[in-house]
């Protein structure tokens, strides 16, 4: 099994990474440089998103790209307001106090600061994509399977080209106004908001729970003896105690 390696984001502009390395190093990116995404790269990212598996090949996913058109600017302003309000509510509920100017600290402190910058500077993200779901049946718990694989493909394609992105759902607070601005018809659900851009900083490797705590065989919490983390894997500090 390959040892995880750190990718600082330098392998952009043509130098490819393997699919497995992309999956092992693709974190949520919330801080972006000012570099725009060329339309050729944007086309590549969205084309690969549309190659995702789709039950009966129905392909109910749609992607509405927001860059700098007049309606896009209005929608991005509205989304920025919604994201800041949603994050402020979350911080109040959790009792989080965030010093944006601080440096260092725990992994959670760094994550909270990155999230604060993300919402503060939402409108500066080079590209915002709304992932839409064309409804063809009543609401049911499995419908995410019809759109989330395409969204994951989108992030993986962005990672392959040296970009990063982040899924969010705070658009729900302003969905009605968003529909009006963008002329999104009834029967088309706004499933996710996805920001895209060149990362400030790097990608993985990621910190996750040990595979032995997540993968079972032949019964609930029955160990799978073949499930082993690659040498050099780093675990989340919040992981369970069996991480050795």
Residue frames relative to the residue before (quaternion, step in Angstrom):
aa qw qx qy qz dx dy dz
X 1.0000 0.0000 0.0000 0.0000 0.00 0.00 0.00
X 0.4874 -0.6918 0.4475 0.2891 3.57 -0.89 0.91
X 0.4499 -0.6692 0.5234 0.2752 3.53 -1.13 0.68
X 0.4988 -0.6502 0.4684 0.3302 3.62 -0.86 0.85
X 0.1233 -0.7835 0.6062 0.0587 3.57 -1.07 0.77
X 0.4659 -0.6675 0.5029 0.2907 3.53 -1.18 0.53
X 0.1185 -0.7597 0.6366 0.0591 3.53 -0.99 0.92
X 0.2574 -0.8068 0.5157 0.1299 3.58 -0.51 1.15
X 0.6158 -0.5516 0.3588 0.4333 3.57 1.23 0.10
X 0.4862 0.6972 -0.4212 0.3165 3.59 1.25 0.01
X 0.6660 0.5166 -0.3164 0.4351 3.57 1.13 -0.49
X 0.3068 0.7105 -0.5614 0.2931 3.51 0.54 1.19
X 0.7617 0.4107 -0.2588 0.4290 3.54 -1.34 -0.22
X 0.8601 -0.2210 0.0598 0.4558 3.52 0.69 1.10
X 0.6674 0.4664 -0.3335 0.4752 3.62 1.04 -0.50
X 0.3003 -0.8145 0.4780 0.1338 3.54 -0.44 1.25
X 0.2228 -0.7110 0.6433 0.1762 3.52 -1.34 0.41
X 0.5590 -0.5966 0.4429 0.3679 3.57 -1.19 0.44
X 0.6411 -0.5202 0.3953 0.4027 3.54 -1.25 0.41
X 0.6712 0.5014 -0.3099 0.4496 3.58 0.89 -0.90
X 0.6463 0.4986 -0.3303 0.4739 3.60 0.98 -0.74
X 0.6233 0.5372 -0.3406 0.4549 3.57 1.01 -0.74
X 0.6715 0.4924 -0.2964 0.4679 3.57 0.95 -0.87
X 0.6923 0.4885 -0.2775 0.4529 3.59 1.03 -0.77
X 0.7728 0.3407 -0.1718 0.5072 3.60 1.18 -0.39
X 0.5264 0.6545 -0.4062 0.3600 3.62 1.23 0.09
X 0.0026 -0.7900 0.6112 -0.0473 3.55 -0.28 1.27
X 0.5970 -0.5077 0.4500 0.4281 3.58 -1.30 0.09
X 0.1673 -0.7818 0.5970 0.0663 3.57 -0.78 1.08
X 0.0671 -0.8309 0.5521 -0.0154 3.57 -0.65 1.16
X 0.7063 0.3621 -0.2577 0.5510 3.60 1.25 -0.09
X 0.0834 -0.8332 0.5459 -0.0283 3.54 -0.66 1.19
X 0.4655 -0.6258 0.5416 0.3136 3.52 -1.23 0.53
X 0.6151 -0.5570 0.4078 0.3809 3.58 -1.30 0.11
X 0.4472 0.7179 -0.4433 0.2968 3.58 1.27 -0.14
X 0.3642 -0.7282 0.5264 0.2449 3.62 -0.74 0.93
X 0.4346 -0.6476 0.5489 0.3009 3.55 -1.29 0.30
X 0.3988 -0.7207 0.5038 0.2603 3.63 -0.53 1.08
X 0.5996 -0.5953 0.3937 0.3621 3.56 -1.08 0.70
X 0.5974 0.5609 -0.3710 0.4369 3.60 1.06 -0.60
X 0.6683 0.4743 -0.2942 0.4918 3.59 0.98 -0.85
X 0.6323 0.5296 -0.3344 0.4560 3.57 0.98 -0.82
X 0.6327 0.5268 -0.3213 0.4680 3.56 1.02 -0.80
X 0.6494 0.5183 -0.3142 0.4593 3.59 0.95 -0.88
X 0.6564 0.5174 -0.3088 0.4540 3.58 0.92 -0.94
X 0.7235 0.4368 -0.2595 0.4674 3.59 0.79 -0.98
X 0.5941 0.5553 -0.3762 0.4439 3.61 1.05 -0.63
X 0.6862 0.4681 -0.2887 0.4761 3.58 0.87 -0.91
X 0.5791 0.5641 -0.3809 0.4488 3.60 1.09 -0.56
X 0.7131 0.4632 -0.2630 0.4559 3.58 0.94 -0.87
X 0.5791 0.5686 -0.3880 0.4367 3.61 1.24 0.02
X 0.4075 0.7494 -0.4555 0.2548 3.60 1.22 -0.04
X 0.6137 -0.5321 0.4187 0.4061 3.59 -1.20 0.43
X 0.0047 -0.7960 0.6044 -0.0323 3.55 -1.08 0.77
X 0.4722 -0.6975 0.4645 0.2736 3.57 -0.69 1.11
X 0.8365 -0.0008 -0.0928 0.5400 3.56 -0.83 1.12
X 0.4894 -0.6898 0.3986 0.3547 3.57 1.29 0.41
X 0.2552 0.8034 -0.5005 0.1974 3.57 1.12 0.69
X 0.1341 -0.8484 0.5003 0.1095 3.60 1.18 -0.65
X 0.1334 0.8362 -0.5220 0.1020 3.63 0.62 1.07
X 0.5332 0.6361 -0.4144 0.3733 3.60 1.24 -0.01
X 0.0342 -0.7534 0.6565 0.0185 3.52 -1.24 0.70
X 0.1902 -0.7817 0.5849 0.1036 3.60 -1.13 0.60
X 0.1313 -0.7837 0.6059 0.0390 3.54 -0.72 1.14
X 0.2095 -0.8154 0.5347 0.0725 3.57 -0.42 1.29
X 0.1369 -0.7839 0.6044 0.0389 3.56 -0.88 1.05
X 0.0403 0.7927 -0.6054 0.0584 3.57 -0.60 1.19
X 0.7977 -0.3099 0.2173 0.4695 3.63 -0.26 -1.14
X 0.3516 0.7128 -0.5249 0.3047 3.59 1.10 0.55
X 0.6787 -0.5108 0.3201 0.4195 3.62 -1.17 0.39
X 0.6866 0.4455 -0.2965 0.4921 3.62 0.91 -0.79
X 0.6114 0.5503 -0.3484 0.4495 3.57 1.09 -0.70
X 0.6558 0.5085 -0.3237 0.4545 3.60 0.92 -0.84
X 0.6517 0.5035 -0.3188 0.4693 3.58 0.97 -0.81
X 0.6611 0.5030 -0.3066 0.4648 3.58 0.96 -0.84
X 0.6580 0.5088 -0.3158 0.4566 3.59 0.96 -0.82
X 0.6210 0.5227 -0.3462 0.4703 3.61 1.04 -0.71
X 0.6582 0.5115 -0.3016 0.4629 3.55 0.94 -0.93
X 0.6611 0.4995 -0.3028 0.4709 3.58 0.95 -0.85
X 0.6276 0.5402 -0.3386 0.4469 3.58 0.98 -0.78
X 0.6469 0.5089 -0.3148 0.4726 3.57 0.97 -0.84
X 0.6682 0.5040 -0.3011 0.4569 3.58 0.95 -0.90
X 0.6657 0.5037 -0.3110 0.4544 3.58 0.95 -0.84
X 0.6545 0.4994 -0.3258 0.4648 3.61 0.95 -0.78
X 0.6530 0.5006 -0.3163 0.4722 3.58 0.99 -0.79
X 0.6597 0.5160 -0.3100 0.4500 3.58 0.94 -0.85
X 0.6729 0.4836 -0.2966 0.4748 3.57 0.97 -0.85
X 0.6223 0.5346 -0.3447 0.4563 3.60 1.00 -0.75
X 0.6434 0.5146 -0.3149 0.4713 3.59 1.00 -0.81
X 0.6500 0.5199 -0.3082 0.4607 3.56 0.96 -0.90
X 0.6616 0.5054 -0.3076 0.4606 3.60 0.92 -0.89
X 0.6497 0.5118 -0.3190 0.4628 3.57 0.99 -0.82
X 0.6588 0.5152 -0.3081 0.4535 3.59 0.95 -0.86
X 0.7429 0.4058 -0.2176 0.4859 3.58 1.01 -0.83
X 0.4295 -0.7104 0.4558 0.3210 3.59 1.24 -0.25
X 0.3790 0.7374 -0.4777 0.2905 3.59 1.13 0.62
X 0.0840 -0.7511 0.6525 0.0550 3.54 -1.02 0.86
X 0.1265 -0.8366 0.5331 -0.0002 3.56 -0.57 1.20
X 0.1777 -0.7513 0.6296 0.0870 3.54 -0.88 1.04
X 0.3081 -0.7965 0.4917 0.1699 3.56 -0.16 1.29
X 0.7018 0.4855 -0.2721 0.4448 3.58 1.03 -0.69
X 0.5070 0.6579 -0.4284 0.3558 3.61 1.21 -0.19
X 0.2042 -0.7455 0.6160 0.1522 3.54 -1.31 0.29
X 0.7708 0.3381 -0.2446 0.4813 3.55 -1.23 0.40
X 0.4329 0.6942 -0.5162 0.2534 3.54 -1.18 -0.63
X 0.7196 -0.4305 0.3233 0.4385 3.53 -1.34 -0.13
X 0.6806 -0.4604 0.3650 0.4377 3.54 -1.31 0.19
X 0.6517 0.5059 -0.3281 0.4601 3.59 1.00 -0.74
X 0.6181 0.5399 -0.3477 0.4535 3.59 0.99 -0.76
X 0.6669 0.4977 -0.3006 0.4661 3.57 0.94 -0.90
X 0.6404 0.5254 -0.3224 0.4581 3.56 1.02 -0.79
X 0.6583 0.5139 -0.3117 0.4533 3.58 0.95 -0.89
X 0.6517 0.4986 -0.3237 0.4711 3.58 0.98 -0.79
X 0.6375 0.5227 -0.3294 0.4604 3.58 0.99 -0.82
X 0.6524 0.5102 -0.3136 0.4645 3.57 1.01 -0.79
X 0.6340 0.5255 -0.3331 0.4593 3.58 1.02 -0.76
X 0.6509 0.4959 -0.3107 0.4836 3.57 0.95 -0.84
X 0.6060 0.5753 -0.3437 0.4287 3.57 1.02 -0.83
X 0.7337 0.4015 -0.2562 0.4846 3.60 0.74 -0.96
X 0.6180 0.5532 -0.3538 0.4322 3.61 1.03 -0.73
X 0.7949 0.2771 -0.1113 0.5282 3.56 0.99 -0.88
X 0.1764 0.8364 -0.5071 0.1103 3.57 1.19 0.48
X 0.6912 0.5049 -0.2942 0.4251 3.59 0.82 -0.97
X 0.6361 0.5454 -0.3318 0.4334 3.61 1.21 -0.35
X 0.4341 0.6822 -0.4795 0.3409 3.61 1.22 -0.13
X 0.5321 -0.6691 0.4027 0.3272 3.62 -0.74 0.95
X 0.8015 0.0283 0.0185 0.5971 3.58 0.99 -0.83
X 0.0922 -0.7405 0.6616 0.0736 3.54 -1.14 0.73
X 0.1056 -0.7911 0.6018 0.0296 3.56 -0.89 0.99
X 0.2090 -0.7375 0.6272 0.1379 3.56 -0.97 0.90
X 0.2365 -0.7551 0.5985 0.1254 3.56 -0.76 1.09
X 0.1165 -0.8264 0.5508 -0.0077 3.55 -0.55 1.25
X 0.2115 -0.7620 0.6045 0.0960 3.53 -1.19 0.68
X 0.2630 -0.7605 0.5765 0.1421 3.57 -0.62 1.16
X 0.3028 -0.7968 0.4949 0.1688 3.55 -0.30 1.27
X 0.0299 -0.8021 0.5963 -0.0112 3.53 -0.96 0.95
X 0.7622 0.1738 -0.1372 0.6083 3.57 1.30 0.15
X 0.6593 -0.4972 0.3536 0.4395 3.62 -1.17 0.30
X 0.6599 -0.5151 0.3793 0.3943 3.55 -1.24 0.56
X 0.1253 0.7727 -0.6160 0.0886 3.56 -0.99 0.91
X 0.6647 -0.5677 0.3211 0.3644 3.54 -1.20 0.57
X 0.6896 0.5073 -0.2878 0.4292 3.62 1.11 -0.48
X 0.4788 0.7203 -0.4376 0.2457 3.60 1.14 -0.19
X 0.5187 0.6336 -0.4253 0.3855 3.61 1.16 -0.31
X 0.5891 0.5872 -0.3594 0.4232 3.57 1.18 -0.59
X 0.6519 0.5278 -0.3146 0.4444 3.58 1.21 -0.35
X 0.7875 0.2817 -0.1659 0.5225 3.62 1.19 -0.25
X 0.6404 0.5704 -0.3487 0.3781 3.63 0.95 -0.74
X 0.5991 0.5364 -0.3958 0.4436 3.67 0.99 -0.51
X 0.6380 0.5147 -0.3284 0.4692 3.59 1.03 -0.72
X 0.6422 0.5115 -0.3214 0.4719 3.59 1.04 -0.74
X 0.6355 0.5066 -0.3278 0.4817 3.59 1.02 -0.74
X 0.6130 0.5340 -0.3438 0.4700 3.60 1.02 -0.74
X 0.6256 0.5497 -0.3324 0.4427 3.56 1.01 -0.85
X 0.6900 0.4717 -0.2864 0.4684 3.59 0.86 -0.94
X 0.6492 0.5125 -0.3255 0.4582 3.58 0.99 -0.76
X 0.6440 0.5057 -0.3240 0.4738 3.59 1.00 -0.76
X 0.6295 0.5180 -0.3319 0.4746 3.57 1.02 -0.77
X 0.6414 0.5267 -0.3192 0.4575 3.58 0.97 -0.86
X 0.6423 0.5453 -0.3222 0.4316 3.59 0.96 -0.86
X 0.7302 0.4042 -0.2212 0.5045 3.58 1.13 -0.66
X 0.6143 -0.5906 0.3378 0.3998 3.59 1.26 0.17
X 0.5615 0.5698 -0.3985 0.4486 3.58 1.26 0.26
X 0.2099 -0.7612 0.5936 0.1553 3.54 -1.31 0.05
X 0.1058 -0.8056 0.5811 0.0456 3.54 -1.24 0.35
X 0.2146 -0.7632 0.5993 0.1112 3.51 -1.36 0.13
X 0.3299 -0.7165 0.5827 0.1956 3.57 -1.01 0.89
X 0.0729 0.7816 -0.6182 0.0393 3.58 -1.07 0.70
X 0.2516 -0.7968 0.5359 0.1212 3.55 -1.27 0.42
X 0.4217 0.7367 -0.4532 0.2721 3.61 1.20 0.19
X 0.4339 0.6787 -0.4721 0.3580 3.59 1.24 0.10
X 0.5308 0.6651 -0.4034 0.3364 3.58 1.17 -0.52
X 0.6339 0.5586 -0.3313 0.4199 3.58 1.10 -0.66
X 0.7786 0.2553 -0.1406 0.5558 3.59 1.18 -0.46
X 0.2440 0.8318 -0.4798 0.1354 3.56 1.23 0.38
X 0.6494 0.5312 -0.3397 0.4250 3.60 0.87 -0.83
X 0.6848 0.4603 -0.2875 0.4863 3.59 0.90 -0.89
X 0.6131 0.5500 -0.3443 0.4506 3.58 1.07 -0.71
X 0.6346 0.5306 -0.3234 0.4595 3.56 1.00 -0.80
X 0.6524 0.5217 -0.3135 0.4515 3.55 0.97 -0.85
X 0.6646 0.5156 -0.3065 0.4456 3.57 0.89 -0.94
X 0.8027 0.3252 -0.1292 0.4829 3.56 0.85 -1.03
X 0.4065 -0.7451 0.4463 0.2837 3.58 1.31 0.12
X 0.2619 0.7563 -0.5471 0.2452 3.58 0.93 0.91
X 0.3544 -0.7869 0.4622 0.2037 3.61 -0.52 1.11
X 0.6284 -0.4824 0.4387 0.4242 3.52 -1.34 0.19
X 0.7336 0.3870 -0.2969 0.4732 3.54 -1.08 0.70
X 0.6670 0.3861 -0.2921 0.5664 3.58 1.32 0.03
X 0.2198 -0.8052 0.5425 0.0951 3.57 -0.47 1.22
X 0.3208 -0.6851 0.6136 0.2264 3.57 -1.17 0.67
X 0.1804 -0.8486 0.4925 0.0682 3.56 -0.16 1.29
X 0.8109 -0.0372 0.0813 0.5783 3.59 0.87 -0.94
X 0.2518 -0.6809 0.6556 0.2077 3.49 -1.37 0.41
X 0.0716 -0.8040 0.5902 -0.0100 3.58 -0.79 1.06
X 0.1705 -0.7624 0.6158 0.1024 3.58 -0.79 1.03
X 0.0988 -0.7964 0.5964 0.0190 3.56 -1.12 0.75
X 0.2968 0.7436 -0.5730 0.1750 3.55 -1.14 0.68
X 0.6158 -0.5027 0.4369 0.4209 3.53 -1.35 -0.01
X 0.4532 -0.7236 0.4383 0.2809 3.62 -0.65 1.01
X 0.3108 -0.6285 0.6634 0.2613 3.49 -1.34 0.46
X 0.7448 0.2353 -0.2047 0.5900 3.56 -0.28 1.24
X 0.6117 -0.5942 0.4086 0.3253 3.55 -1.22 -0.46
X 0.5685 -0.5478 0.4826 0.3793 3.47 -1.40 -0.17
X 0.8585 -0.1687 0.1228 0.4685 3.60 -1.11 -0.74
X 0.4941 0.0767 -0.7661 -0.4037 1.51 -2.31 -0.90
X 0.5315 -0.6579 0.4523 0.2831 3.51 -1.25 0.53
X 0.3098 -0.6891 0.6121 0.2334 3.53 -1.32 0.35
X 0.1105 0.7831 -0.6004 0.1183 3.55 -0.68 1.13
X 0.6529 -0.4642 0.3950 0.4496 3.56 -1.28 0.01
X 0.5985 -0.5530 0.4234 0.3959 3.61 -1.15 0.45
X 0.5767 -0.6152 0.4087 0.3491 3.57 -1.00 0.79
X 0.6220 0.5690 -0.3461 0.4118 3.59 1.06 -0.65
X 0.6708 0.4717 -0.2989 0.4880 3.58 1.21 -0.37
X 0.7222 0.4339 -0.2237 0.4900 3.57 1.28 -0.22
X 0.7491 0.3320 -0.1809 0.5439 3.58 1.17 -0.52
X 0.0739 -0.7985 0.5975 -0.0031 3.59 -0.76 1.11
X 0.1589 -0.7721 0.6025 0.1251 3.55 -1.29 0.22
X 0.8674 0.1268 -0.1139 0.4675 3.52 -1.02 0.94
X 0.8093 -0.0990 0.0447 0.5772 3.61 1.18 0.27
X 0.6587 -0.5289 0.3687 0.3878 3.55 -1.23 0.53
X 0.8572 0.0105 -0.0837 0.5080 3.55 -0.88 1.15
X 0.4175 0.6487 -0.5088 0.3821 3.57 1.14 0.59
X 0.4517 -0.7248 0.4371 0.2821 3.64 -0.54 1.11
X 0.2656 -0.6986 0.6390 0.1818 3.50 -1.25 0.67
X 0.3360 -0.8040 0.4433 0.2101 3.62 -0.12 1.21
X 0.6601 0.5103 -0.3066 0.4580 3.59 1.18 -0.45
X 0.5765 0.5962 -0.3745 0.4147 3.60 1.27 -0.25
X 0.1612 0.7970 -0.5528 0.1821 3.57 -0.21 1.30
X 0.4329 -0.6754 0.5315 0.2720 3.56 -1.07 0.75
X 0.5358 -0.6066 0.4651 0.3587 3.61 -1.07 0.63
X 0.6077 -0.5382 0.4329 0.3919 3.54 -1.19 0.52
X 0.7801 0.3181 -0.2435 0.4806 3.57 -0.91 0.90
X 0.4311 0.6967 -0.4711 0.3270 3.60 1.26 -0.03
X 0.2145 -0.7585 0.6024 0.1258 3.57 -1.03 0.84
X 0.2833 -0.7884 0.5320 0.1233 3.54 -0.95 0.97
X 0.5755 -0.5775 0.4540 0.3594 3.52 -1.21 0.56
X 0.5328 -0.6376 0.4502 0.3270 3.57 -1.02 0.75
X 0.6684 0.4899 -0.2963 0.4749 3.58 1.23 -0.39
X 0.4229 0.7352 -0.4478 0.2829 3.57 1.26 0.09
X 0.6258 -0.5531 0.3910 0.3866 3.59 -1.24 0.35
X 0.6612 -0.5693 0.3183 0.3707 3.61 -1.14 0.48
X 0.6233 0.5667 -0.3615 0.3995 3.62 1.15 -0.28
X 0.3319 0.8034 -0.4613 0.1775 3.61 1.19 0.30
X 0.5191 0.6038 -0.4456 0.4092 3.62 1.14 -0.06
